[in-house]
Amino acid sequence: SYVITRDEGNDMGVYDFPVTGAPHIHHMNPVTLEDIEYATDNLLNPEYLVCVSQRTHNAIHYGDQSLLPRVPLARTAGDTRLW
């Protein structure tokens, strides 16, 4: 799929978070009945789609943020903030 290729198989298109297992294509905007009935741009426009893992897809739909990948915080000299 174009979306998987564009996102290089990365979860949420985030560099260095490859999807393990089968990738899913997620609609970033909620799909309405009107979108389906009239095949609106929201339905299949790649700008509104993103490659995700099953785990991330479940986190988005079922509200479990603990399932989402986390980007490690970069530490710098003089940084005194805790993680």
C-alpha positions as CSV (number, residue, x, y, z in Angstrom):
1,S,0.0,0.0,0.0
2,Y,1.1,3.6,-0.7
3,V,0.6,4.5,3.0
4,I,2.8,1.7,4.3
5,T,5.5,2.6,1.8
6,R,5.3,6.3,2.6
7,D,5.5,5.6,6.3
8,E,8.3,3.1,5.7
9,G,6.4,0.5,7.8
10,N,6.8,2.6,10.9
11,D,4.2,2.8,13.6
12,M,2.3,6.1,13.3
13,G,4.9,7.1,10.6
14,V,7.4,7.7,13.4
15,Y,11.0,7.0,12.3
16,D,12.6,4.0,14.1
17,F,9.3,2.5,15.4
18,P,8.8,-0.3,12.9
19,V,5.5,-2.2,12.9
20,T,6.0,-5.8,14.0
21,G,3.4,-8.1,12.5
22,A,0.9,-7.1,9.9
23,P,0.6,-3.3,9.5
24,H,-2.8,-1.6,9.6
25,I,-4.0,1.5,7.9
26,H,-5.7,3.8,10.3
27,H,-8.1,6.7,9.4
28,M,-6.8,9.8,11.3
29,N,-10.2,11.4,11.0
30,P,-13.3,9.5,12.2
31,V,-15.2,7.9,9.3
32,T,-18.8,8.9,9.0
33,L,-21.7,7.2,7.3
34,E,-21.7,10.1,4.8
35,D,-18.0,9.4,4.0
36,I,-19.0,5.8,3.1
37,E,-22.2,6.6,1.3
38,Y,-20.6,9.3,-0.9
39,A,-17.0,8.1,-1.0
40,T,-15.8,11.5,0.3
41,D,-12.1,12.5,0.2
42,N,-11.9,11.7,4.0
43,L,-12.3,8.0,3.2
44,L,-9.3,7.1,1.0
45,N,-7.1,10.2,0.8
46,P,-3.6,9.1,1.9
47,E,-3.2,12.4,3.7
48,Y,-5.8,11.2,6.2
49,L,-4.3,7.7,6.6
50,V,-1.4,6.4,8.7
51,C,0.4,3.1,9.1
52,V,0.0,1.6,12.6
53,S,0.5,-1.6,14.4
54,Q,-2.4,-3.7,15.8
55,R,-1.3,-2.6,19.3
56,T,-1.3,1.1,18.4
57,H,-4.6,0.7,16.6
58,N,-6.2,-0.8,19.7
59,A,-4.7,2.0,21.9
60,I,-6.3,4.6,19.7
61,H,-9.7,3.0,19.6
62,Y,-9.9,1.7,23.1
63,G,-8.1,4.5,24.9
64,D,-5.2,2.6,26.5
65,Q,-2.2,5.0,26.2
66,S,0.1,2.5,27.8
67,L,0.0,0.6,24.5
68,L,1.4,3.5,22.5
69,P,5.2,3.5,21.6
70,R,7.1,6.1,23.5
71,V,10.0,8.1,22.1
72,P,13.0,8.2,24.5
73,L,13.6,11.6,25.9
74,A,16.9,13.1,24.8
75,R,19.2,14.3,27.6
76,T,21.5,17.3,27.2
77,A,24.3,18.8,29.2
78,G,22.8,20.9,32.1
79,D,19.4,19.2,31.8
80,T,18.2,18.9,35.4
81,R,14.6,17.8,34.6
82,L,13.6,14.3,35.7
83,W,12.2,11.9,33.1
